[in-house]
Amino acid sequence: MKALTVVRSVADLRRAVAEHRSAGRTIGLVPTMGALHEGHVSLVQGALDRGDVPVASIFVNPTQFGPNEDFGAYPRDEAGDFAKLEAAGCRIAYAPVVEEMYPGPQLTTITVAGLTDHLCGPFRPGHFQGVATVVCKLLMMAMPDRGYFGEKDYQQLQVLKRMARDLNMPIEIVGMPTVREPDGLAMSSRNRYLAPSERKTALALYRGLNAVADAVRDGRASCSPVAERAAQALLEAGFDTVEYLTVVDAESLAPLDRVRGPARVAAAARLGRTRLIDNIAV
Ligand code: AMP
């Protein structure tokens, strides 16, 4: 197992990356908020599979949390994260403190319009601006050849792909498939908030998405009544609220009435204090 180098400053990150670059290697950045699980590990593996030196960042970014969200409670396990990264073959972990990422007020922000009007956008005002800005900063700090992101956060992935394209970033944004628990629940750092009974209920989310995808796939059924029934079923299964359960165009994320091309069914729902999101291809 090759050793993991932990760096905490931009200068040390750039030095560590430069060493690999001067040896002719390409770099793959895996941005995370820590509390790592197999979903994150699959992104490191994605970088290795493409021949990149994997560099992971661990930073719980305050600017992407709303005032009533779980920033303070977000799970943190740095030692465990470093062990998982090293075992996965990651070579550099960048774990900065907030002051290193935001030494002063961040007057420059990135807004990706349109794509953030749908799905999580209206429920988390400012969230995608926080994400796009911090990912842009991380990309500028590490200057990787590729950035690896999970389809689990499908809207985030589309936003970041668009940001890289619109700003002519010489960086490929790679989307990786969602890693699931054996019963189908999408892995998430927030799953550790779930009580055992909620953990059972949570499975209804993936089931619901599959039911909707099956019903609308051939384009004959109108999407919204099918999605509304599935949302109702989530409430009956024990979810407290369903923020949205929608069939959207796979690229523009605009809601669809009928499926005619690549589409995605996506949902966000609350179970106790936990907000779960998931999506699948139609
Ligand atoms: P997070 O630490 O939750 O901000 O996630 C960091 C990265 O890991 C993001 O690109 C996520 O989309 C990705 N990710 C999170 N959960 C999964 C999963 N179950 N499968 C694949 N990728 C994931």
Residues whose N, C-alpha, C, O or C-beta is under 5 A from the ligand:
A	BS01	AMP	P31 T32 M33 G34 G39 H40 Y148 F149 G150 E151 K152 D153 M176 P177 T178 V179 A186 M187 S188
